[in-house]
């Protein structure tokens, strides 16, 4: 399978939601290497035509179903790691909101799967909105250091590189992106809880890493630069995630929907017991299926549909092969955030 982060660095982008950037802002240089393909195809990108495999497992034990979802794609995952350093990225929004955080047993399941085959130390890292280490402590993550060869780290304490996003009033905004998310020698695993969101409808594996990648040095958080001023269907957050995904992209997606969050997510929603785990080497395919499981149309989630058009993964439902539990047994109706219900007319 193609190393997506290396591949995505070469992708050029069309417009999204009427937004246009100069090529210097988007790429920091010339597009000359892309001129021939563009002239031939008369577009800057192409959809992925090959099918993607996504495992879906439904059951009554979180740790077991996450583990089983990975076992179904074991050869594909283990063959893709190589000599890379593994970084597991859970989703910890706040230090005092357990329902909004990736449950530690979902990460245990990933470690149960990896450690028989991978003998180097694994990093579990997060860059939370508030104190990251408090969240790790409150949710039992430090226990993993005694159980496995892992180290729990606050990525906000690490180095960063500058990129640009669309700021408010459509101006280029410098943003500090954590180096760990940009490092091609890192095998990035997104372990996300299935949740609704107040700006882009859903939080799944892609948003888990894309919104974590900006630095929060606890004096100033750059994460807010990704957001628009007003909640809307065409919130610039969709475009900014699409743009940053050229450099920041999970190598493996794991979605824990055993107990998801509906309503006013990502931090003030209510529990939803879907009892589902999803895993795929194609994060876009995993999120497409996750969105469908939640009862939403993936094509209406603009960052997902834009990534599909740009060939960042397989986002066409009819080109995604489901392994495990039939999708028909895993379709639910999550309540959207109240603002998203309004702007999406749900």
VEXDREN-2710 file (C-alpha; in Angstrom, 1 decimal):
% VEXDREN-2710
k/r/px/py/pz
1/UNK/0.0/0.0/0.0
2/UNK/1.3/3.5/-0.8
3/UNK/2.8/5.5/2.0
4/UNK/0.1/8.1/2.1
5/UNK/2.0/10.9/3.8
6/UNK/4.7/10.8/1.1
7/UNK/2.1/10.5/-1.6
8/UNK/-0.1/13.3/-0.3
9/UNK/2.9/15.8/-0.2
10/UNK/2.7/15.7/-4.0
11/UNK/-1.0/16.2/-4.4
12/UNK/-2.3/19.5/-5.8
13/UNK/-5.7/20.8/-4.8
14/UNK/-8.7/22.3/-6.5
15/UNK/-11.0/24.6/-4.7
16/UNK/-13.3/23.6/-1.8
17/UNK/-16.4/25.6/-1.0
18/UNK/-15.3/28.5/-3.2
19/UNK/-11.9/29.0/-1.4
20/UNK/-8.9/29.6/-3.6
21/UNK/-5.3/29.9/-2.4
22/UNK/-2.2/31.0/-4.3
23/UNK/0.1/28.2/-5.1
24/UNK/2.9/29.7/-3.0
25/UNK/0.7/29.5/0.1
26/UNK/-0.5/26.0/-0.6
27/UNK/2.8/24.5/-1.5
28/UNK/5.6/26.9/-0.8
29/UNK/7.0/26.5/-4.3
30/UNK/6.5/25.6/-7.9
31/UNK/3.9/23.2/-9.3
32/UNK/6.0/22.5/-12.4
33/UNK/6.2/18.8/-11.7
34/UNK/2.4/18.7/-11.7
35/UNK/1.8/20.7/-14.9
36/UNK/1.9/17.7/-17.3
37/UNK/-0.6/15.6/-15.4
38/UNK/-2.9/18.6/-15.0
39/UNK/-2.8/19.4/-18.7
40/UNK/-3.5/15.8/-19.6
41/UNK/-6.3/15.2/-17.2
42/UNK/-7.5/18.9/-16.9
43/UNK/-7.8/18.4/-13.1
44/UNK/-5.3/18.5/-10.3
45/UNK/-6.4/15.2/-8.7
46/UNK/-8.0/11.9/-9.3
47/UNK/-10.1/9.6/-7.1
48/UNK/-8.8/6.3/-5.8
49/UNK/-10.3/3.6/-7.9
50/UNK/-9.0/0.5/-6.1
51/UNK/-11.2/-1.0/-3.3
52/UNK/-10.4/-0.5/0.4
53/UNK/-10.8/-3.0/3.1
54/UNK/-12.5/-2.0/6.4
55/UNK/-13.1/-4.4/9.2
56/UNK/-16.2/-3.9/11.3
57/UNK/-16.8/-6.0/14.4
58/UNK/-19.8/-5.8/16.7
59/UNK/-19.8/-7.3/20.2
60/UNK/-20.1/-6.9/23.9
61/UNK/-16.5/-6.4/24.9
62/UNK/-14.6/-3.2/23.8
63/UNK/-11.1/-4.6/24.1
64/UNK/-12.1/-7.8/22.2
65/UNK/-13.8/-6.2/19.3
66/UNK/-11.1/-3.6/18.7
67/UNK/-8.5/-6.4/18.8
68/UNK/-10.6/-8.6/16.4
69/UNK/-11.0/-5.7/14.0
70/UNK/-7.2/-5.4/13.7
71/UNK/-6.7/-9.2/13.4
72/UNK/-8.9/-9.2/10.3
73/UNK/-6.4/-6.9/8.5
74/UNK/-3.3/-8.2/10.3
75/UNK/-1.1/-9.0/7.3
76/UNK/-1.9/-5.6/5.7
77/UNK/-1.0/-3.7/8.9
78/UNK/2.1/-5.6/9.9
79/UNK/3.5/-5.5/6.4
80/UNK/3.2/-1.7/6.4
81/UNK/5.1/-0.8/9.6
82/UNK/8.6/-1.6/8.5
83/UNK/11.3/0.1/10.5
84/UNK/9.1/3.0/11.5
85/UNK/8.5/4.2/15.1
86/UNK/4.9/3.7/16.2
87/UNK/3.0/6.6/17.6
88/UNK/-0.5/5.8/18.9
89/UNK/-2.7/8.9/19.0
90/UNK/-5.8/8.6/21.2
91/UNK/-8.4/11.3/21.4
92/UNK/-8.4/13.2/24.8
93/UNK/-10.3/16.4/24.4
94/UNK/-10.6/17.4/28.1
95/UNK/-9.1/16.0/31.3
96/UNK/-12.5/15.7/33.0
97/UNK/-14.7/14.3/30.2
98/UNK/-14.3/10.5/30.1
99/UNK/-17.0/10.0/27.5
100/UNK/-15.2/12.4/25.2
101/UNK/-11.9/10.5/25.4
102/UNK/-10.6/7.3/23.8
103/UNK/-11.1/4.6/26.4
104/UNK/-7.8/3.2/27.6
105/UNK/-9.0/-0.4/26.8
106/UNK/-9.3/0.5/23.2
107/UNK/-5.6/1.4/23.3
108/UNK/-4.9/-1.8/25.2
109/UNK/-6.4/-3.8/22.4
110/UNK/-4.2/-2.1/19.9
111/UNK/-1.1/-2.9/22.0
112/UNK/-2.3/-6.5/22.4
113/UNK/-2.3/-6.7/18.7
114/UNK/1.0/-5.0/18.1
115/UNK/3.4/-6.1/20.9
116/UNK/3.7/-9.8/19.8
117/UNK/5.2/-8.5/16.5
118/UNK/6.8/-5.1/17.4
119/UNK/9.5/-5.1/20.0
120/UNK/10.5/-1.4/20.0
121/UNK/9.1/1.0/22.5
122/UNK/5.7/2.5/21.3
123/UNK/4.8/6.1/22.0
124/UNK/1.3/7.0/23.1
125/UNK/1.0/10.7/22.5
126/UNK/-1.6/13.4/22.6
127/UNK/-1.8/17.2/22.3
128/UNK/-4.9/18.1/24.2
129/UNK/-6.7/21.4/24.5
130/UNK/-6.0/21.6/28.2
131/UNK/-3.3/19.7/30.2
132/UNK/-2.6/16.6/28.3
133/UNK/-0.9/14.7/31.2
134/UNK/-3.8/15.3/33.5
135/UNK/-6.1/13.6/30.9
136/UNK/-3.7/10.7/30.7
137/UNK/-3.6/10.4/34.4
138/UNK/-7.4/10.7/34.9
139/UNK/-8.1/8.0/32.3
140/UNK/-5.6/5.5/33.4
141/UNK/-3.1/5.8/30.6
142/UNK/0.0/5.7/32.8
143/UNK/-0.8/2.2/33.8
144/UNK/0.1/1.2/30.2
145/UNK/3.7/1.9/30.9
146/UNK/3.8/-0.9/33.5
147/UNK/1.9/-3.3/31.3
148/UNK/3.7/-2.8/27.9
149/UNK/6.8/-1.4/26.5
150/UNK/5.3/2.1/25.9
151/UNK/5.9/5.7/26.9
152/UNK/3.1/8.2/27.4
153/UNK/4.0/11.7/26.2
154/UNK/2.6/15.1/25.9
155/UNK/3.2/16.0/22.3
156/UNK/2.7/19.7/23.1
157/UNK/6.1/19.6/24.7
158/UNK/7.8/18.7/21.5
159/UNK/9.1/20.5/18.4
160/UNK/7.0/22.0/15.6
161/UNK/7.1/23.3/12.1
162/UNK/5.2/26.1/10.5
163/UNK/2.5/25.5/7.9
164/UNK/-0.4/27.8/6.6
165/UNK/-4.1/27.4/6.9
166/UNK/-7.0/29.7/6.0
167/UNK/-7.5/32.2/8.8
168/UNK/-10.5/34.3/9.5
169/UNK/-11.4/36.8/6.8
170/UNK/-9.8/34.3/4.4
171/UNK/-6.2/35.4/5.2
172/UNK/-3.2/33.0/5.3
173/UNK/-2.6/32.1/8.9
174/UNK/0.8/30.6/10.0
175/UNK/0.2/27.6/12.3
176/UNK/2.6/25.5/14.3
177/UNK/2.2/21.9/13.4
178/UNK/3.8/19.3/15.8
179/UNK/6.8/17.6/14.2
180/UNK/5.7/14.1/15.2
181/UNK/2.7/14.3/12.9
182/UNK/4.9/15.4/10.0
183/UNK/7.7/12.9/10.5
184/UNK/7.7/10.2/7.6
185/UNK/9.6/7.8/9.9
186/UNK/6.6/7.7/12.3
187/UNK/3.9/5.1/11.8
188/UNK/0.8/7.1/13.0
189/UNK/-2.1/5.1/14.5
190/UNK/-5.3/7.1/15.2
191/UNK/-7.4/5.5/17.9
192/UNK/-10.6/7.6/18.0
193/UNK/-13.9/7.4/19.9
194/UNK/-16.9/7.6/17.6
195/UNK/-18.4/11.0/18.3
196/UNK/-20.5/13.9/16.9
197/UNK/-18.9/17.3/16.5
198/UNK/-20.1/20.9/16.8
199/UNK/-18.4/22.2/13.6
200/UNK/-17.9/19.3/11.1
201/UNK/-20.6/16.9/12.2
202/UNK/-18.4/13.9/13.1
203/UNK/-15.1/13.1/14.9
204/UNK/-13.5/9.9/13.7
205/UNK/-9.9/8.8/12.9
206/UNK/-8.9/11.7/10.6
207/UNK/-10.1/14.6/12.6
208/UNK/-8.5/13.0/15.7
209/UNK/-5.1/13.6/14.3
210/UNK/-5.7/16.6/12.1
211/UNK/-7.1/18.7/15.0
212/UNK/-4.4/17.4/17.3
213/UNK/-1.5/18.4/15.0
214/UNK/-1.5/22.1/15.8
215/UNK/0.6/23.0/18.9
216/UNK/-0.9/24.1/22.2
217/UNK/2.1/25.3/24.3
218/UNK/-0.3/26.2/27.1
219/UNK/0.3/29.8/26.5
220/UNK/-1.4/29.9/23.2
221/UNK/-3.2/27.2/21.3
222/UNK/-2.9/27.2/17.5
223/UNK/-5.8/24.7/17.2
224/UNK/-8.3/27.5/17.1
225/UNK/-6.7/28.8/13.8
226/UNK/-8.2/25.8/12.1
227/UNK/-11.8/26.9/12.8
228/UNK/-14.0/29.5/11.2
229/UNK/-15.8/32.3/13.0
230/UNK/-19.3/30.9/12.5
231/UNK/-20.7/27.4/12.5
232/UNK/-21.7/26.5/8.9
233/UNK/-21.9/23.6/6.5
234/UNK/-18.9/25.2/4.7
235/UNK/-16.9/26.0/7.8
236/UNK/-13.3/26.6/6.8
237/UNK/-12.4/23.9/9.3
238/UNK/-13.3/21.4/6.5
239/UNK/-10.8/23.0/4.1
240/UNK/-8.1/23.4/6.7
241/UNK/-8.3/19.7/7.6
242/UNK/-8.2/18.8/4.0
243/UNK/-5.2/21.0/3.4
244/UNK/-3.2/19.8/6.5
245/UNK/-4.0/16.2/5.5
246/UNK/-1.5/16.5/2.7
247/UNK/1.2/16.2/5.3
248/UNK/-0.6/14.8/8.4
249/UNK/-2.4/11.5/7.7
250/UNK/-2.9/8.3/9.8
251/UNK/-1.2/5.1/8.6
252/UNK/-3.8/3.1/10.5
253/UNK/-7.3/4.0/11.6
254/UNK/-9.0/2.5/14.6
255/UNK/-12.5/3.7/15.6
256/UNK/-13.9/2.7/19.0
257/UNK/-17.7/2.9/18.8
258/UNK/-18.4/0.6/21.7
259/UNK/-19.8/3.5/23.6
260/UNK/-19.8/6.6/21.3
261/UNK/-21.1/10.1/21.9
262/UNK/-24.1/11.6/20.3
263/UNK/-25.7/15.0/20.6
264/UNK/-23.5/17.9/21.6
265/UNK/-20.1/16.4/21.0
266/UNK/-17.2/16.4/21.1
267/UNK/-17.3/17.0/24.9
268/UNK/-20.9/17.6/26.0
269/UNK/-22.8/14.9/24.4
270/UNK/-24.5/11.7/25.7
271/UNK/-23.6/8.0/25.4
272/UNK/-24.6/5.9/22.5
273/UNK/-24.0/2.2/22.7
274/UNK/-23.3/1.1/19.2
275/UNK/-20.9/-1.8/20.3
276/UNK/-18.9/-1.5/17.1
277/UNK/-15.2/-1.3/16.3
278/UNK/-13.8/-0.3/12.9
279/UNK/-10.2/-0.6/11.6
280/UNK/-8.6/0.0/8.3
281/UNK/-5.3/1.0/6.7
282/UNK/-7.3/3.5/4.7
283/UNK/-8.4/6.2/7.2
284/UNK/-10.8/7.9/4.8
285/UNK/-12.5/4.5/4.1
286/UNK/-12.7/3.9/7.9
287/UNK/-14.3/7.3/8.5
288/UNK/-16.7/6.9/5.6
289/UNK/-17.9/3.7/7.2
290/UNK/-18.0/5.3/10.6
291/UNK/-20.1/8.2/9.4
292/UNK/-22.5/5.7/7.8
293/UNK/-22.7/3.7/11.0
294/UNK/-23.6/6.9/12.8
295/UNK/-26.5/7.5/10.4
296/UNK/-25.0/10.4/8.5
297/UNK/-24.3/10.8/4.8
298/UNK/-20.5/10.8/4.3
299/UNK/-20.9/12.9/1.1
300/UNK/-22.3/15.7/3.1
301/UNK/-19.3/15.9/5.4
302/UNK/-17.2/18.2/3.3
303/UNK/-13.8/17.3/4.5
304/UNK/-14.5/13.6/3.8
305/UNK/-16.0/14.3/0.3
306/UNK/-13.1/16.6/-0.5
307/UNK/-10.5/14.0/0.5
308/UNK/-12.4/11.5/-1.7
309/UNK/-12.3/13.7/-4.7
310/UNK/-8.6/14.4/-4.2
311/UNK/-7.6/10.8/-4.0
312/UNK/-6.5/10.8/-0.4
313/UNK/-8.2/7.5/0.2
314/UNK/-11.3/5.5/-0.8
315/UNK/-14.4/7.4/0.1
316/UNK/-16.9/5.7/-2.2
317/UNK/-19.1/3.3/-0.2
318/UNK/-19.5/0.9/-3.1
319/UNK/-15.7/0.5/-3.4
320/UNK/-15.2/-0.4/0.3
321/UNK/-15.1/-4.1/1.2
322/UNK/-16.5/-4.8/4.7
323/UNK/-14.9/-7.5/6.7
324/UNK/-16.5/-9.0/9.7
325/UNK/-20.0/-8.0/10.8
326/UNK/-22.3/-7.0/7.9
327/UNK/-22.7/-3.3/7.8
328/UNK/-26.5/-3.7/7.7
329/UNK/-26.3/-4.9/11.4
330/UNK/-24.3/-1.8/12.4
331/UNK/-26.4/1.1/11.2
332/UNK/-27.7/3.6/13.8
333/UNK/-29.0/7.1/14.1
334/UNK/-26.8/9.3/16.3
335/UNK/-28.3/12.6/17.3
336/UNK/-26.2/15.4/15.8
337/UNK/-25.0/18.4/17.7
338/UNK/-27.9/20.9/17.9
339/UNK/-26.0/23.5/15.8
340/UNK/-25.2/20.9/13.2
341/UNK/-28.8/19.8/13.1
342/UNK/-29.7/23.4/12.3
343/UNK/-27.1/24.1/9.6
344/UNK/-27.4/20.6/8.0
345/UNK/-31.2/20.7/8.4
346/UNK/-31.1/17.2/10.0
END
